[in-house]
């Protein structure tokens, strides 16, 4: 993302325009099937490629490779998942890749970038 740092708000938003009996909260958790901004879609695709490669790396423990493989469906098709699912998957990846170490640095960096973008 050349020089820009777009933010995408995901979460509750409350707006009150005066008056009485104001009730309600606009929930913005994202729905499965929503179109993704191109920058986020590209980052998910890049992360999926990096994670797929890492899952085949013999230096990675079998248990970690399994966790990486289980994350791939969300990374390959994030539009099929609610945004809460993205966050859960990215948090799992951040933890697993951090424990793997240097071999997983590119995946950890991308996961953290995506988390920052979708967290606003």
SEVEXNU-254368 format. One line per field, with one value per residue (C-alpha): residue number from 0; x, y, z; residue in three letters. Coordinates in steps of 0.5 Angstrom, whole numbers. Last residue first. Layout:
N
pos (NUM|...)
X (X|...)
Y (Y|...)
Z (Z|...)
code (ALA|...)
end
This chain:
120
pos (119|118|117|116|115|114|113|112|111|110|109|108|107|106|105|104|103|102|101|100|99|98|97|96|95|94|93|92|91|90|89|88|87|86|85|84|83|82|81|80|79|78|77|76|75|74|73|72|71|70|69|68|67|66|65|64|63|62|61|60|59|58|57|56|55|54|53|52|51|50|49|48|47|46|45|44|43|42|41|40|39|38|37|36|35|34|33|32|31|30|29|28|27|26|25|24|23|22|21|20|19|18|17|16|15|14|13|12|11|10|9|8|7|6|5|4|3|2|1|0)
X (-18|-18|-18|-12|-8|-10|-8|-1|0|-2|3|9|8|8|14|17|16|23|25|21|16|13|11|8|4|1|1|-3|-8|-9|-10|-15|-19|-19|-21|-27|-29|-30|-35|-32|-33|-30|-24|-23|-16|-14|-20|-19|-11|-12|-13|-6|-2|-5|-3|4|5|3|8|14|16|23|20|17|11|6|11|9|2|3|7|1|-4|-1|-1|-8|-10|-6|-9|-16|-14|-12|-18|-23|-27|-34|-39|-40|-40|-42|-38|-38|-41|-47|-50|-53|-60|-64|-65|-71|-70|-68|-60|-57|-54|-49|-46|-41|-40|-34|-30|-28|-23|-17|-12|-5|-2|5|4|0)
Y (1|-6|-9|-5|-7|-14|-14|-11|-16|-22|-19|-19|-25|-29|-25|-27|-35|-37|-33|-36|-41|-39|-32|-35|-39|-33|-29|-34|-35|-28|-27|-33|-30|-23|-26|-30|-23|-21|-26|-31|-33|-26|-28|-34|-36|-33|-36|-43|-43|-42|-50|-51|-46|-50|-57|-54|-52|-59|-62|-57|-52|-54|-58|-52|-54|-50|-44|-45|-45|-39|-35|-36|-35|-28|-26|-27|-24|-18|-17|-18|-12|-8|-9|-7|-14|-15|-18|-25|-27|-20|-15|-13|-6|-6|0|1|3|8|15|16|24|29|30|27|21|17|10|6|-1|-5|-6|1|0|5|6|7|11|11|6|0)
Z (26|28|21|19|25|24|17|19|24|20|15|19|23|16|14|20|20|19|24|30|30|37|33|27|32|36|30|26|32|32|25|25|30|27|20|24|27|20|18|13|6|4|7|2|1|8|11|8|10|18|18|15|19|25|22|21|28|31|26|28|23|20|15|11|8|13|11|4|5|10|5|0|4|7|0|-2|5|3|-4|-1|4|-1|-6|0|1|-2|3|3|10|14|17|25|24|29|29|36|38|43|43|47|47|42|40|34|37|33|36|32|34|31|24|22|16|16|10|11|5|3|-3|0)
code (UNK|UNK|UNK|UNK|UNK|UNK|UNK|UNK|UNK|UNK|UNK|UNK|UNK|UNK|UNK|UNK|UNK|UNK|UNK|UNK|UNK|UNK|UNK|UNK|UNK|UNK|UNK|UNK|UNK|UNK|UNK|UNK|UNK|UNK|UNK|UNK|UNK|UNK|UNK|UNK|UNK|UNK|UNK|UNK|UNK|UNK|UNK|UNK|UNK|UNK|UNK|UNK|UNK|UNK|UNK|UNK|UNK|UNK|UNK|UNK|UNK|UNK|UNK|UNK|UNK|UNK|UNK|UNK|UNK|UNK|UNK|UNK|UNK|UNK|UNK|UNK|UNK|UNK|UNK|UNK|UNK|UNK|UNK|UNK|UNK|UNK|UNK|UNK|UNK|UNK|UNK|UNK|UNK|UNK|UNK|UNK|UNK|UNK|UNK|UNK|UNK|UNK|UNK|UNK|UNK|UNK|UNK|UNK|UNK|UNK|UNK|UNK|UNK|UNK|UNK|UNK|UNK|UNK|UNK|UNK)
end
